[in-house]
Amino acid sequence: MVEVTPFLLKDHSPLYVQLYEHIKNEIKEDVIPLGSKLPSIRALSNHLNISNNTVALAYELLREEDYIESKPRSGMYVKQEIDEISCFTTEEISKENIESSLQEIKEYQYDFHYGTVDSTLFPFKMFNRIANDIYYQNQYELFKYGHQQGEPGFRNELHKYLCSSRGVKCQPEQIIVTSGTQQSLTMLSQLINIWDRSVGFEEPGYNGARIVFENLKAELIPIELTKDGICMEELNKTNPGCLYVTPSHQFPNGYIMSMEKRHSLLQWAYDNDSWVIEDDYDSEFKYHGRPVQSIQGIGCGKNVIYLGTFSKSFLPSIRISYMVLPYKLLQKYRQSFALYEQTVPRIHQWILEEFMKTDDWNKHIKRMRSIYRKKHIAIMTAIKEYLDTNKLKVLGKDSGLHLLIKFNGKTEEELIELAEQVSVKVYPTSQYWKNKQRDTNGTVLLGFGALSEKQIKEGIKLLSKVWL
């Protein structure tokens, strides 16, 4: 780690600008080498006797100009290559940008972020061996565009996996490989003419999907939830043209839809000639009870579009997702998207295909499920041990990589601000509502996938000091 010791003048330009210019010049003059690690915000603020905000702002300016980059759970680094970039002026930095930047760059001792997974569980040796073999065997194939729907071999393996693990009923030709659930929804919206249909949406629900429909100017109908998912009475009353649901682990509340309600949804779709969009985003991680078959499998795929992803079970950054289309949409897909090329790199599909052919794939899934189950037990145990369960309610405690805590007597904002005081990051849930009413009993989200059992316990223990 390099040492940064500028001589800052109080009666000069703002301190964060002086610090930013000092580090930038040190990088340009190679006093601070490319690729070197910078001091943490806390360490540098203590060293220079200035506030954390001053350091954070200076780092943010450097990051905006591509001089430095943040590496998760590691720190701030000078980039390996620096382009010639024009500098910001202080006038260009609004108060909103500063506050947003500070929130983004601030370091926390324990970050209960949703969506991150435990990188230590990934079989890197296996991945690297398969990747090297695939590249050697198929290097000339890399000069060719792949199949528009995804590599046939990969779709064959995915078909086997979905049939055996989720009870999906389909053929490989019905599978479309995409580079993320949002791309799946964007393509799907065109196939079902989303502009001519209203879209039923869970309230609260996954905002990453909702924004796709909103950007496409679809009429969005929020539908309240019951203890086992979407409210059928409200669904029948509003009767949207299609319905987006997360039945295996409702996001964010974590409800698991009952078999009875799954059948009711299928009957509703059949009676009204409507579509059910089933997003099965983390179905691998169910910790209690028997596995529940996908809605698509129960209905033999007639009125259900099934969506899935490898972001939790494989690698988030590799961006491999998929959708399973009913035959009446498959023909339309082949007509409408005949000139579209596949967006997922062929080599990534080949690597995952070979991985899924081995016993190591099932071992990998079982190992992840076992480790995440232990983490789930750890967070539930810590909540019972350190937090007053008479003052809170835990939602989504049966599956997935996150849960919600609804706290009596404190707002969402208060819970987040109090957590920050002990260097713990928890997350708001208000963003998942379309028509959220202000509630004095705040609800926050805690993701635990990337934390160790020890970190989970220590994080909850710190929260008890400020929440109770």
C-alpha positions in Angstrom: 0.0 0.0 0.0 1.3 3.5 -0.9 1.6 6.4 1.5 -0.3 9.5 0.7 0.8 12.7 2.5 -0.3 15.9 0.9 0.1 19.3 2.7 -3.4 20.7 2.7 -4.1 24.4 3.2 -7.3 25.4 5.0 -7.5 28.9 3.3 -7.1 27.4 -0.2 -9.5 25.5 -2.5 -11.7 22.8 -0.8 -9.7 20.1 1.0 -11.2 17.3 -1.1 -10.1 19.1 -4.3 -6.6 19.6 -3.0 -6.4 15.9 -2.0 -7.8 14.8 -5.4 -5.3 16.9 -7.3 -2.4 15.7 -5.2 -3.2 12.0 -5.7 -3.9 12.6 -9.4 -0.5 14.3 -9.9 1.3 11.6 -8.0 -0.3 9.0 -10.3 0.6 11.0 -13.4 4.2 11.4 -12.2 4.5 7.7 -11.3 5.1 8.5 -7.7 2.1 6.4 -7.0 2.6 3.4 -9.3 -0.2 2.0 -11.5 -2.0 -0.9 -9.9 -1.0 0.1 -6.3 -3.5 0.0 -3.4 -4.5 3.3 -1.8 -5.2 3.7 1.9 -8.7 3.1 3.1 -11.0 6.1 3.7 -10.8 5.7 7.4 -7.0 5.2 7.5 -6.3 8.3 5.3 -8.7 10.5 7.2 -6.9 9.6 10.4 -3.5 10.1 8.9 -4.3 13.5 7.6 -6.6 14.5 10.4 -9.5 15.3 8.0 -13.1 14.0 7.8 -14.0 10.7 6.1 -16.3 12.7 3.7 -13.3 14.7 2.5 -11.4 11.6 1.6 -14.5 9.9 0.1 -15.1 12.9 -2.2 -11.5 13.0 -3.4 -11.6 9.3 -4.2 -14.9 9.6 -5.9 -13.5 12.3 -8.2 -10.5 10.1 -9.0 -12.8 7.2 -9.7 -15.1 9.3 -12.0 -12.0 10.2 -14.0 -10.9 6.6 -14.2 -7.7 7.0 -12.2 -8.8 4.6 -9.5 -11.2 1.7 -9.1 -12.9 0.0 -6.1 -12.4 -3.7 -5.7 -15.1 -5.3 -3.5 -14.0 -6.4 -0.1 -10.4 -5.3 -0.9 -10.2 -1.5 -1.2 -9.3 1.3 -3.6 -6.7 0.7 -6.3 -4.9 2.8 -9.0 -5.9 1.5 -12.3 -3.4 -0.5 -14.3 -3.9 1.8 -17.3 -4.7 5.5 -17.3 -6.3 7.2 -20.3 -6.0 10.9 -21.0 -9.2 12.3 -19.5 -10.3 15.8 -19.0 -10.7 17.0 -15.4 -13.9 17.9 -13.6 -14.4 21.3 -12.3 -15.7 21.8 -8.8 -18.8 23.6 -10.3 -19.8 20.4 -12.0 -20.2 18.6 -8.7 -23.8 19.1 -7.4 -24.8 18.4 -3.9 -26.9 15.5 -5.1 -23.9 13.9 -6.8 -21.8 14.4 -3.7 -24.3 12.7 -1.4 -24.9 9.9 -3.9 -21.1 9.4 -4.3 -20.6 9.3 -0.5 -23.3 6.7 -0.1 -21.8 4.6 -2.9 -18.2 4.8 -1.8 -18.5 4.6 2.0 -16.9 1.6 3.5 -18.7 -0.6 6.0 -17.4 -3.3 8.4 -20.4 -5.5 7.7 -22.4 -5.1 4.5 -25.6 -7.1 4.3 -25.9 -6.5 0.6 -28.4 -8.6 -1.4 -27.3 -10.2 -4.6 -23.7 -10.9 -3.7 -22.6 -14.5 -3.3 -19.8 -16.3 -1.5 -16.8 -16.3 -3.9 -15.0 -18.9 -1.8 -17.5 -21.5 -2.8 -16.8 -21.2 -6.5 -14.8 -24.2 -8.0 -12.1 -22.0 -9.7 -9.7 -24.9 -10.4 -12.5 -26.9 -12.2 -13.6 -23.7 -14.1 -10.1 -22.9 -15.2 -9.4 -26.4 -16.4 -12.6 -26.6 -18.4 -12.1 -23.1 -19.8 -8.5 -24.0 -21.0 -9.7 -27.2 -22.6 -12.7 -25.5 -24.3 -10.5 -22.7 -25.6 -8.0 -25.2 -27.0 -10.6 -27.4 -28.6 -12.9 -24.6 -30.0 -10.6 -21.7 -30.6 -11.5 -21.5 -34.3 -15.2 -21.7 -33.5 -14.8 -18.4 -31.6 -14.6 -16.7 -35.0 -18.2 -17.7 -35.8 -21.5 -16.5 -34.4 -23.3 -19.1 -32.3 -26.9 -20.3 -32.5 -29.4 -17.5 -32.0 -31.2 -19.3 -29.2 -28.0 -20.4 -27.5 -25.6 -23.3 -28.1 -27.5 -26.5 -28.7 -25.3 -28.6 -26.4 -25.7 -26.1 -23.5 -29.5 -26.0 -24.0 -29.6 -29.8 -23.9 -27.8 -29.8 -20.5 -30.0 -27.0 -19.2 -33.1 -28.9 -20.3 -32.0 -32.0 -18.3 -31.3 -29.8 -15.3 -34.6 -28.0 -15.4 -36.6 -31.2 -15.8 -34.9 -32.9 -12.9 -34.5 -30.1 -10.4 -37.6 -27.9 -11.1 -40.0 -30.2 -12.9 -40.1 -28.0 -15.9 -41.8 -29.6 -18.9 -40.1 -28.5 -22.2 -37.8 -29.4 -25.0 -34.3 -27.9 -25.6 -35.7 -26.0 -28.6 -38.0 -24.0 -26.3 -35.1 -22.6 -24.3 -33.7 -19.1 -25.2 -30.4 -18.2 -23.6 -30.2 -14.5 -22.7 -27.7 -12.2 -20.9 -29.8 -11.5 -17.9 -33.4 -11.5 -16.7 -33.9 -8.0 -17.8 -33.0 -8.9 -21.4 -35.4 -11.9 -21.1 -38.2 -9.5 -20.0 -37.4 -7.0 -22.8 -37.6 -9.6 -25.5 -40.6 -11.2 -23.9 -42.4 -7.9 -23.8 -42.2 -7.6 -27.5 -43.4 -11.2 -28.0 -46.6 -10.8 -26.0 -47.2 -7.2 -27.1 -46.8 -5.7 -23.7 -48.2 -2.4 -24.9 -51.6 -4.0 -25.6 -51.7 -5.7 -22.2 -51.7 -4.6 -18.6 -49.1 -6.2 -16.4 -50.0 -7.6 -13.0 -47.1 -7.1 -10.6 -46.4 -8.3 -7.0 -46.7 -5.4 -4.5 -44.0 -5.2 -3.2 -42.0 -6.8 -6.0 -38.7 -7.0 -7.8 -37.9 -3.5 -9.0 -35.3 -4.7 -11.5 -38.2 -6.3 -13.5 -40.7 -3.5 -12.8 -38.4 -0.9 -14.4 -38.3 -2.9 -17.6 -42.1 -2.8 -17.9 -42.2 0.9 -16.9 -39.5 1.8 -19.5 -41.6 0.1 -22.1 -44.6 2.1 -21.1 -46.7 -0.9 -20.0 -49.7 -0.3 -17.8 -48.5 -1.7 -14.4 -51.1 -3.0 -11.9 -49.7 -3.6 -8.4 -51.4 -6.6 -6.7 -51.1 -7.1 -3.0 -49.7 -10.2 -1.4 -51.1 -12.7 1.1 -49.0 -15.0 3.2 -48.4 -17.4 0.4 -48.0 -15.0 -2.5 -50.2 -13.0 -4.9 -53.8 -12.2 -3.7 -56.1 -14.2 -6.0 -59.1 -12.1 -5.1 -57.4 -8.9 -6.2 -56.0 -10.6 -9.3 -59.4 -11.7 -10.4 -60.8 -8.2 -9.8 -58.1 -6.4 -11.8 -57.6 -9.2 -14.4 -54.4 -8.0 -16.1 -53.3 -9.3 -19.5 -50.2 -11.0 -18.0 -48.8 -11.5 -14.5 -45.2 -11.4 -13.3 -44.5 -13.5 -10.2 -41.6 -14.9 -8.1 -43.4 -18.0 -6.6 -40.4 -20.0 -5.3 -39.1 -17.2 -3.2 -41.2 -14.0 -3.5 -39.0 -11.0 -3.8 -38.5 -9.3 -1.4 -40.9 -10.8 1.2 -39.7 -14.4 0.7 -43.1 -16.1 0.6 -43.2 -19.5 -1.0 -46.4 -19.9 -3.1 -48.6 -22.8 -2.1 -49.4 -25.6 -4.5 -53.1 -24.7 -4.3 -52.4 -21.1 -5.4 -50.1 -22.3 -8.2 -53.1 -24.3 -9.6 -55.4 -21.3 -9.1 -52.9 -19.1 -11.1 -52.9 -21.6 -13.9 -56.7 -21.7 -14.0 -56.8 -17.9 -14.1 -54.4 -17.8 -17.0 -56.3 -20.4 -18.9 -59.7 -18.8 -18.3 -58.6 -15.4 -19.3 -56.1 -16.3 -22.1 -53.4 -14.5 -20.1 -49.7 -15.2 -19.5 -48.0 -16.0 -16.2 -44.3 -15.0 -16.2 -42.6 -17.2 -13.6 -39.3 -15.8 -12.4 -37.5 -18.7 -10.6 -34.4 -16.6 -9.7 -33.0 -18.5 -6.7 -35.0 -21.8 -6.5 -31.8 -23.8 -5.6 -31.8 -22.3 -2.1 -34.8 -23.7 -0.2 -34.0 -24.7 3.4 -37.3 -26.1 4.8 -39.9 -28.5 3.5 -40.2 -30.4 0.3 -39.3 -28.9 -3.1 -42.3 -27.3 -4.9 -42.7 -27.9 -8.6 -42.5 -24.9 -10.9 -45.8 -23.4 -12.1 -44.6 -24.1 -15.7 -44.2 -27.8 -14.9 -47.7 -28.1 -13.3 -49.3 -26.5 -16.3 -47.2 -28.3 -18.9 -46.0 -24.8 -20.1 -49.1 -23.8 -21.9 -49.7 -20.3 -20.5 -46.5 -19.9 -18.5 -43.2 -18.4 -19.5 -40.4 -19.7 -17.2 -37.4 -17.5 -16.4 -34.2 -18.5 -14.7 -30.6 -17.4 -14.1 -27.2 -18.7 -13.2 -26.3 -15.5 -11.3 -26.6 -17.2 -7.9 -25.6 -20.7 -8.7 -22.7 -20.0 -11.0 -21.2 -16.6 -11.6 -23.1 -13.2 -11.5 -20.7 -11.5 -13.9 -20.9 -14.2 -16.6 -24.5 -13.0 -17.3 -26.2 -16.2 -18.3 -30.0 -16.4 -18.0 -32.7 -18.1 -20.0 -36.4 -18.3 -20.7 -38.5 -21.3 -21.6 -41.2 -20.3 -24.2 -44.5 -22.1 -24.9 -44.6 -23.3 -28.4 -47.2 -20.7 -29.5 -44.6 -18.0 -28.5 -41.6 -19.9 -29.9 -42.8 -19.6 -33.5 -43.3 -15.9 -33.0 -39.9 -15.6 -31.4 -38.3 -17.2 -34.5 -40.1 -14.7 -36.8 -39.6 -11.6 -34.7 -36.0 -12.2 -33.7 -34.7 -13.9 -36.9 -32.0 -11.3 -37.4 -30.9 -11.0 -33.7 -27.6 -12.5 -32.7 -27.0 -14.4 -29.5 -25.6 -12.0 -26.8 -24.0 -14.6 -24.4 -20.4 -15.5 -25.5 -20.2 -19.0 -26.9 -17.2 -19.9 -24.8 -19.1 -19.2 -21.6 -22.0 -21.4 -22.7 -19.5 -24.2 -23.6 -17.8 -23.9 -20.2 -21.1 -24.1 -18.3 -22.2 -27.0 -20.6 -19.1 -29.1 -19.8 -19.4 -28.2 -16.1 -23.1 -29.4 -16.0 -22.1 -32.7 -17.7 -20.0 -33.6 -14.7 -20.9 -34.8 -11.2 -19.1 -31.7 -9.9 -22.0 -29.6 -11.0 -24.4 -31.4 -8.6 -21.8 -31.4 -5.9 -21.3 -27.6 -6.4 -25.1 -27.0 -6.0 -25.3 -29.2 -2.9 -22.3 -27.6 -1.3 -23.7 -24.1 -1.9 -27.0 -25.1 -0.5 -25.4 -26.6 2.5 -23.2 -23.5 3.2 -26.0 -21.1 2.6 -28.3 -23.1 4.9 -25.7 -22.8 7.7 -25.5 -19.0 7.1 -29.3 -18.8 7.2 -29.3 -20.7 10.5 -26.5 -18.3 11.7 -28.5 -15.1 10.9 -31.7 -16.5 12.4 -29.9 -17.6 15.6 -28.2 -14.2 15.9 -31.5 -12.4 15.5 -33.0 -14.5 18.3 -30.0 -14.1 20.5 -29.2 -10.4 20.1 -32.5 -8.7 18.9 -35.8 -8.4 20.8 -38.1 -10.6 18.8 -41.1 -9.0 20.5 -40.2 -5.8 18.6 -39.6 -7.2 15.2 -40.9 -9.7 12.6 -38.7 -11.7 10.3 -40.0 -12.3 6.7 -38.7 -14.8 4.2 -37.0 -17.2 6.6 -37.5 -20.4 4.6 -35.4 -19.9 1.5 -33.1 -17.6 -0.5 -30.1 -15.5 0.3 -31.8 -12.6 2.1 -34.5 -11.9 4.7 -36.5 -8.9 5.8 -36.7 -7.4 9.3 -39.8 -5.4 10.2 -39.1 -3.4 13.3 -41.8 -1.9 15.5 -41.5 1.7 16.4 -38.7 2.7 14.0 -38.9 3.8 10.4 -36.8 2.4 7.5 -34.7 5.5 7.5 -34.0 5.4 11.2 -33.0 1.7 11.0 -30.5 2.4 8.2 -29.0 5.5 9.8 -28.6 3.7 13.2 -26.9 0.8 11.4 -24.4 3.1 9.7 -23.4 4.5 13.1 -21.9 1.1 13.9 -20.5 0.6 10.4 -23.2 -1.9 9.3 -25.0 -1.6 6.0 -28.6 -2.7 5.7 -30.9 -1.9 2.8 -34.3 -0.2 2.3 -37.4 -2.0 1.0 -39.5 1.0 0.1 -38.0 0.8 -3.5 -39.8 -2.4 -4.1 -43.2 -0.8 -3.7 -45.0 1.0 -6.4 -47.6 2.6 -4.1 -45.9 2.5 -0.7 -47.6 4.2 2.2 -45.3 5.6 4.9 -45.1 3.1 7.7 -43.9 3.9 11.2 -42.8 0.2 11.4 -39.8 0.2 9.1 -38.7 -2.8 7.1 -35.1 -3.4 6.0 -33.4 -6.1 3.9 -30.4 -8.1 5.0 -28.6 -10.2 2.4 -26.2 -12.8 3.9 -24.7 -14.6 0.9 -21.3 -13.0 0.9 -20.8 -12.9 4.7 -19.2 -15.6 6.8 -21.2 -17.1 9.8 -18.9 -15.1 12.1 -19.4 -11.9 10.3 -23.2 -12.4 10.3 -23.2 -12.9 14.1 -21.0 -9.9 14.7 -23.0 -7.7 12.4 -26.3 -8.6 14.1 -24.7 -8.0 17.5 -23.7 -4.5 16.5 -27.2 -3.8 15.2 -28.6 -4.7 18.6 -26.5 -1.9 20.2 -28.3 0.7 18.2 -31.7 -0.8 17.3 -32.8 -1.8 20.7 
